[in-house]
């Protein structure tokens, strides 16, 4: 069977995109998903995204990590919106469903702004913060992010959490509104060039720690620049938006 796919990336977070409205893709086949994501023997990606039909929504986004596990992905969500526009499912705005609930998004000139879930529970420890932004995130401020051992420390911290583990974000403050981020992602089990749910967690964590008093945060990542905005009242974060580019890379077919 030949599978048609599209490749998209959002600040270097890259995805195999599949139009699965006909329900032909065997999404229970985690071995196949891992093979598609393999950078040596497959297409190569951080994850696989299926666009599917949904009642009361424009579409459903189903996201799978490179190991076949299912979660939500912020940059993946933004790329899903760009792909849905290419498929002419949507125009400039959309409401779609995902594993963590409903999302609103708008797209203009290749820039996708995605509404994330509200954040109410934030665990602050001595030097770290844990935030759920659609998936689990550990946030930790460090010095000299350029030389910090992201892979080694990230893997150690990721595995210190009970299953399903946690993504791990290392952060260096640049100024009052800018925080540079490098992320180790569970499911990929490596550092990625960007993580949308990760920078969202960082923005909220830095505000919670009073490292910033702004509700508009710039977040340089290894693959480019992202932006997070939010409203906060009594420790609850609402109207959380993740904004950045979502770019088509190529289209192809692969035999599965």
C-alpha positions in Angstrom: 0.0 0.0 0.0 1.3 3.4 -0.9 0.7 6.1 1.7 0.5 9.8 0.6 1.9 12.1 3.3 2.9 15.7 3.7 5.9 17.0 5.7 5.4 20.2 7.8 7.6 21.9 10.4 7.0 24.5 13.1 10.2 26.2 14.2 12.0 22.9 13.5 9.5 20.6 15.2 8.7 18.4 12.2 5.8 16.2 11.5 4.5 13.6 9.0 0.9 14.8 8.1 -1.7 12.4 6.8 -5.2 13.1 5.6 -7.1 10.3 7.4 -10.7 11.4 6.8 -11.3 8.1 4.9 -10.0 6.2 8.0 -7.5 4.1 6.0 -4.4 4.7 8.1 -3.8 1.9 10.7 -3.2 4.2 13.7 -3.1 1.3 16.1 0.2 0.2 14.4 2.8 1.9 16.6 5.6 0.1 14.8 4.5 1.8 11.5 4.4 5.2 13.2 7.9 4.8 14.6 9.1 3.7 11.2 7.6 6.8 9.5 9.4 9.0 12.1 12.7 7.2 11.7 15.3 9.6 10.3 17.4 6.9 8.7 14.8 4.4 7.5 11.6 6.4 7.2 10.4 9.9 6.3 11.9 11.4 9.5 9.9 13.4 12.0 9.2 14.1 15.7 5.7 12.8 15.3 2.8 11.7 13.0 -0.4 13.8 12.8 -3.7 12.6 11.4 -6.4 14.9 10.2 -9.8 13.2 10.8 -13.5 14.1 10.6 -15.1 15.3 13.8 -18.7 16.0 14.9 -19.3 19.7 15.8 -15.7 20.6 14.8 -13.9 21.4 11.6 -11.6 18.4 12.1 -9.9 16.2 14.7 -6.2 16.2 15.2 -4.7 12.9 16.3 -1.0 13.2 17.3 1.5 10.4 17.9 5.0 10.8 19.2 7.8 9.0 17.4 7.4 6.1 19.7 3.7 5.7 18.9 2.5 7.2 22.2 -0.4 9.6 21.9 -0.5 13.1 23.4 -1.1 16.7 22.4 1.5 18.8 20.6 1.4 22.6 20.4 3.6 23.0 17.3 1.9 19.9 15.8 -1.5 21.6 16.4 -0.3 24.7 14.6 1.0 22.6 11.7 -2.3 20.7 11.6 -4.1 24.0 11.1 -1.8 24.9 8.2 -2.4 21.4 6.7 -6.2 21.7 7.2 -6.1 25.0 5.3 -4.1 23.4 2.5 -6.8 20.6 2.3 -9.4 23.4 2.1 -11.2 22.2 5.3 -10.8 25.6 6.8 -10.2 29.2 5.8 -8.6 31.7 8.2 -10.1 30.4 11.5 -11.0 27.1 12.9 -12.3 25.1 15.9 -10.8 21.6 16.1 -10.6 18.8 18.6 -7.6 17.0 20.0 -6.8 14.6 22.8 -6.8 17.4 25.4 -10.0 19.0 24.2 -11.2 21.7 21.9 -8.9 24.4 20.3 -9.5 27.6 18.5 -6.9 28.8 16.0 -6.4 31.4 13.3 -3.8 31.5 10.4 -2.5 34.4 8.4 0.5 34.5 6.1 1.9 31.3 7.4 1.7 32.4 11.1 -0.6 30.3 13.2 -2.0 31.4 16.6 -3.3 28.5 18.6 -5.4 28.7 21.8 -4.1 26.3 24.4 -5.9 24.8 27.3 -6.4 26.8 30.5 -3.8 26.1 33.2 -4.9 25.9 36.8 -2.5 23.5 38.5 1.2 24.6 38.7 3.6 22.8 41.1 6.4 25.1 42.2 9.4 23.5 43.9 12.7 25.0 45.0 14.2 25.4 41.6 11.7 23.8 39.2 8.1 24.2 38.1 5.7 21.4 36.8 2.9 22.5 34.5 0.4 20.6 32.4 -0.2 22.4 29.1 -1.8 19.5 27.1 1.0 17.2 28.2 3.5 17.1 31.1 6.3 19.7 31.5 9.2 20.1 33.9 10.6 23.7 33.7 14.1 24.5 35.2 16.1 27.7 35.0 19.8 27.1 34.2 22.9 29.1 33.3 24.9 28.8 30.1 22.2 27.1 28.1 24.5 26.8 25.0 26.7 24.3 26.8 24.1 22.7 29.2 23.9 18.9 28.8 20.2 18.9 27.7 20.1 15.3 26.5 21.8 13.8 29.5 20.0 15.8 32.2 16.8 15.8 30.3 16.7 12.0 30.0 17.5 11.7 33.7 14.7 14.1 34.8 12.2 12.7 32.3 12.6 9.2 33.8 12.4 10.5 37.4 8.7 11.2 36.9 6.1 8.4 37.2 4.7 7.2 33.9 4.1 8.7 31.4 7.0 10.8 32.4 7.6 14.4 31.6 9.0 16.6 29.0 11.9 18.7 30.3 12.5 22.3 29.5 15.8 24.1 30.4 15.4 27.9 30.4 17.8 30.9 30.3 16.4 34.3 30.9 17.4 36.9 28.4 15.4 39.9 29.6 12.1 40.6 31.3 10.0 39.3 28.4 12.4 36.9 26.6 13.4 33.4 27.7 15.4 31.0 25.6 14.4 27.4 25.8 15.8 23.9 25.0 13.6 20.9 25.4 14.0 17.1 25.9 10.8 15.5 24.7 9.4 12.2 26.0 8.1 10.0 23.2 10.9 11.4 20.9 13.4 10.6 23.7 15.8 13.3 22.5 16.2 17.1 22.3 13.9 18.6 19.7 14.4 22.0 17.9 11.2 23.3 19.5 8.3 22.3 21.7 5.1 24.3 21.6 3.5 22.9 24.8 7.0 23.3 26.3 7.4 27.1 25.6 3.8 27.6 26.8 4.8 25.9 30.1 7.9 28.0 30.3 6.0 31.3 29.8 3.5 30.4 32.5 6.2 29.1 34.9 8.3 32.3 34.5 5.2 34.5 35.2 4.4 32.3 38.2 7.9 32.6 39.6 7.7 36.4 39.0 10.6 36.3 36.6 8.4 38.5 34.4 5.4 40.7 34.9 4.5 40.6 31.2 1.7 38.5 29.7 3.4 38.5 26.3 6.5 36.3 26.3 9.1 35.8 23.5 10.7 32.4 23.4 13.7 31.7 21.2 14.1 28.0 20.6 16.7 26.1 18.6 14.5 26.2 15.5 13.4 29.8 15.5 11.1 32.0 17.6 7.8 31.4 19.3 5.5 33.7 21.3 3.0 33.0 24.1 0.4 35.3 25.5 -2.1 34.8 28.3 -4.4 36.3 30.9 -3.9 35.5 34.6 -6.3 35.9 37.5 -5.8 34.4 41.0 -3.2 31.9 39.7 -5.3 30.7 36.8 -4.1 31.2 33.3 -6.7 31.6 30.5 -6.7 32.8 26.9 -3.4 31.1 26.4 -2.2 31.5 22.9 0.9 29.9 21.2 2.0 31.8 18.0 4.6 31.1 15.4 5.2 29.9 11.8 4.0 26.6 10.4 5.7 25.7 7.1 5.1 23.1 4.4 8.3 21.2 3.6 7.4 18.5 1.0 4.9 16.0 -0.2 5.5 12.4 -1.0 4.4 8.7 -1.0 5.9 5.8 0.9 5.1 2.1 0.7 3.8 0.7 4.0 
